[in-house]
Amino acid sequence: MRVSIFARRTVAVLALTVAVGATAQTNAPQVERVDPALDALIAPTAEVERVATGFTFTEGPLWHKGRLWFSDVAGDRMRAVDAAGKVEQLIANAGGLPNPPPGKNIGPNGMTPDKDGSVLMAQMGARRIARVDSAMRVTGVVDRYRGKRLNSPNDLVFARDGALWFTDPPFGLFNGMNKDPAKELPYNAVWRYAGGTLTPVINDLALPNGIAFSPDGATLYVSDYAVNTIYAYPVAAGGKLGARRTVIAMPDGGEGGADGMKVDTRGNLWATGPGGIRIITPQGKVLGQIRLPEVAANLAFAGDGRTLYITASTSVYRLRTKVAGVLPRYAR
């Protein structure tokens, strides 16, 4: 486990919190074309714009009912921003930890809509998956496996069969992550939750983070932040997984790491990594990269699927795409 990557990310976020204004002026966001095939996904004239800024560490973007919901992991808030850039705070102390220490990664993280119109979110502080209803009331969904508390759920996605899958690294255990005395599980798992049953389907990754399915649901993608690598697993009935393969091992270079990711309707991965967001074919070929002046943590397709929002440190960015992204199973 390369803890140095996590430390580097934390230092970068703290520095950007202070200096984002100057950084943004000197390092404008841009789309870097690596392969001509990128032109079919992003128009050469497309520009990345900053929609809102002034946050602590943005994560977990979800387009829900006409606005982008997003998390502030270190700020312990859930917020929403509309297309015009108007920001509203939805929930304070959204990580669910009473009296949280300031600046720690204990806020909310990934979000996905459920079939009843509510939103499920990963609460790093409370160490659970929670439900947010239309009145912004928060209730727990799952927080333990065989009596042992989860680490700090990070990102989540529904499979085509309606099962919920989520990653559970120790980032929210702020007294040493894996060495934190509060850690109860011996591994950092990828979980499947179906029919009230929680199952650890992957338990051999160091820091499982981003998670997504291919458009046909036949392949599961998981990023391991510790080694900046994205893996693919064939998915069979009942959530059984086949042997994993490496999609891409990203080279070090630039701040950030293999964090959140999404998939477009052609099967390409849009994945955070060192230096920005890479657009990657299912075979691991990099078609292009979106470079930002801040560390990109996650992303979400919105509206008709052709607007990409990116949560990056203190800001939220937006880019119009030619290809549509796969929207969450129960998107509204």
C-alpha positions, -999 to 999 in steps of 0.1 A, spaced: 0 0 0 15 33 -11 4 56 17 26 83 2 1 87 -26 -27 95 -1 -4 119 18 5 137 -14 -32 141 -23 -39 155 12 -11 180 9 -22 191 -25 -57 197 -13 -46 218 16 -23 238 -6 -51 244 -31 -75 255 -4 -52 284 1 -40 291 -34 -67 280 -58 -72 315 -71 -37 320 -83 -34 284 -95 -65 286 -116 -53 317 -133 -19 303 -142 -31 267 -151 -62 269 -172 -82 236 -175 -77 220 -209 -85 188 -229 -54 170 -241 -59 149 -272 -38 117 -272 -56 98 -299 -77 111 -328 -105 89 -316 -111 114 -288 -127 138 -313 -157 115 -314 -162 118 -277 -152 155 -271 -154 182 -297 -120 198 -303 -135 232 -295 -151 221 -262 -140 241 -232 -138 232 -195 -155 258 -173 -155 262 -136 -191 263 -123 -185 270 -86 -157 272 -61 -148 280 -25 -152 245 -10 -128 223 9 -126 190 -10 -154 182 -34 -164 146 -42 -194 123 -49 -211 142 -78 -247 132 -87 -271 149 -111 -304 147 -93 -336 164 -102 -321 192 -122 -291 200 -100 -257 186 -92 -255 172 -57 -220 169 -44 -201 162 -12 -175 182 7 -155 155 23 -133 176 46 -159 203 50 -185 177 62 -213 191 40 -236 180 12 -244 207 -13 -262 212 -47 -253 235 -75 -276 244 -105 -265 249 -141 -261 286 -135 -237 281 -106 -261 288 -77 -250 268 -46 -273 255 -18 -263 236 13 -284 206 16 -271 189 48 -246 201 74 -226 174 93 -234 151 64 -207 126 73 -227 117 103 -199 118 129 -208 137 161 -183 165 169 -161 157 139 -124 170 140 -121 198 115 -103 191 82 -104 153 84 -119 132 57 -151 123 76 -178 139 55 -201 123 29 -186 108 -3 -202 90 -32 -240 92 -40 -264 73 -62 -303 75 -65 -324 47 -53 -356 34 -71 -379 53 -47 -364 87 -55 -342 89 -24 -305 92 -26 -280 67 -11 -247 82 1 -215 69 16 -210 85 51 -173 83 59 -177 96 95 -207 74 104 -190 45 85 -222 34 67 -244 37 37 -272 61 45 -304 72 28 -314 108 22 -351 113 16 -369 143 0 -370 162 33 -332 157 37 -337 133 66 -308 108 69 -312 72 80 -288 43 80 -290 15 55 -260 -8 63 -231 -3 86 -219 -37 97 -208 -71 85 -212 -99 110 -212 -74 138 -181 -56 127 -183 -20 116 -174 -10 80 -143 11 74 -156 43 57 -177 36 26 -164 57 -4 -183 51 -37 -213 32 -48 -233 20 -78 -263 -1 -86 -259 -31 -108 -285 -40 -135 -300 -66 -112 -307 -40 -85 -279 -50 -61 -259 -22 -46 -221 -23 -48 -197 -1 -29 -161 3 -20 -149 6 16 -113 19 20 -101 33 54 -97 70 44 -122 81 70 -103 64 98 -83 95 105 -60 80 132 -38 61 108 -63 45 84 -54 8 84 -36 13 118 -65 31 134 -76 12 165 -112 18 154 -108 -4 123 -127 -36 129 -125 -55 95 -92 -72 84 -96 -60 48 -108 -31 27 -135 -47 7 -157 -41 -23 -192 -51 -11 -224 -63 -27 -257 -56 -9 -288 -74 -21 -319 -86 -4 -307 -74 30 -275 -94 27 -240 -79 26 -212 -98 9 -175 -90 5 -170 -98 -31 -134 -84 -34 -111 -83 -4 -76 -83 -18 -72 -46 -29 -53 -22 -8 -74 9 -13 -105 2 -34 -120 35 -44 -139 42 -77 -165 17 -89 -185 14 -122 -201 -12 -145 -198 -15 -182 -230 -4 -201 -241 -40 -205 -234 -48 -168 -211 -77 -177 -179 -60 -164 -172 -45 -130 -145 -18 -128 -127 -9 -96 -99 15 -90 -72 8 -64 -59 42 -52 -28 27 -36 -13 16 -69 -31 39 -93 -46 10 -112 -80 1 -126 -91 -35 -126 -119 -52 -145 -139 -83 -134 -164 -103 -154 -197 -104 -137 -220 -135 -136 -254 -141 -122 -258 -134 -85 -228 -111 -85 -202 -138 -89 -169 -124 -103 -144 -140 -126 -107 -135 -127 -96 -98 -127 -75 -82 -154 -56 -49 -153 -72 -23 -175 -46 4 -169 -18 11 -144 -14 48 -145 20 63 -143 29 88 -115 29 123 -127 9 152 -113 -12 153 -82 -42 129 -76 -47 93 -81 -71 65 -93 -102 77 -76 -137 81 -90 -147 70 -125 -177 67 -148 -184 49 -181 -199 63 -214 -224 45 -236 -196 33 -259 -179 15 -229 -151 40 -224 -139 48 -189 -136 83 -177 -113 80 -147 -95 102 -123 -57 97 -120 -24 115 -116 -27 148 -135 -64 148 -142 -90 126 -159 -81 100 -185 -105 88 -212 -97 51 -216 -110 23 -238 -121 -9 -222 -88 -24 -234 -68 3 -216 -58 26 -244 -57 63 -233 -76 85 -258 -71 118 -240 -69 136 -207 -87 164 -190 -62 185 -171 -73 207 -143 -56 232 -120 -69 212 -91 -69 175 -80 -98 158 -97 -116 133 -73 -147 122 -91 -171 130 -120 -207 125 -131 -226 127 -164 -257 149 -162 -289 158 -179 -290 142 -213 -258 124 -205 -237 148 -225 -227 171 -198 -198 160 -176 -194 175 -141 -161 171 -123 -155 176 -86 -119 188 -81 -106 200 -47 -122 234 -40 -143 236 -72 -168 220 -95 -160 220 -133 -182 212 -164 -175 200 -199 -199 193 -227 -193 160 -245 -204 144 -278 -208 109 -264 -234 103 -237 -224 89 -203 -241 60 -186 -265 76 -160 -272 59 -127 -297 31 -128 -324 50 -110 -315 85 -123 -341 112 -121 
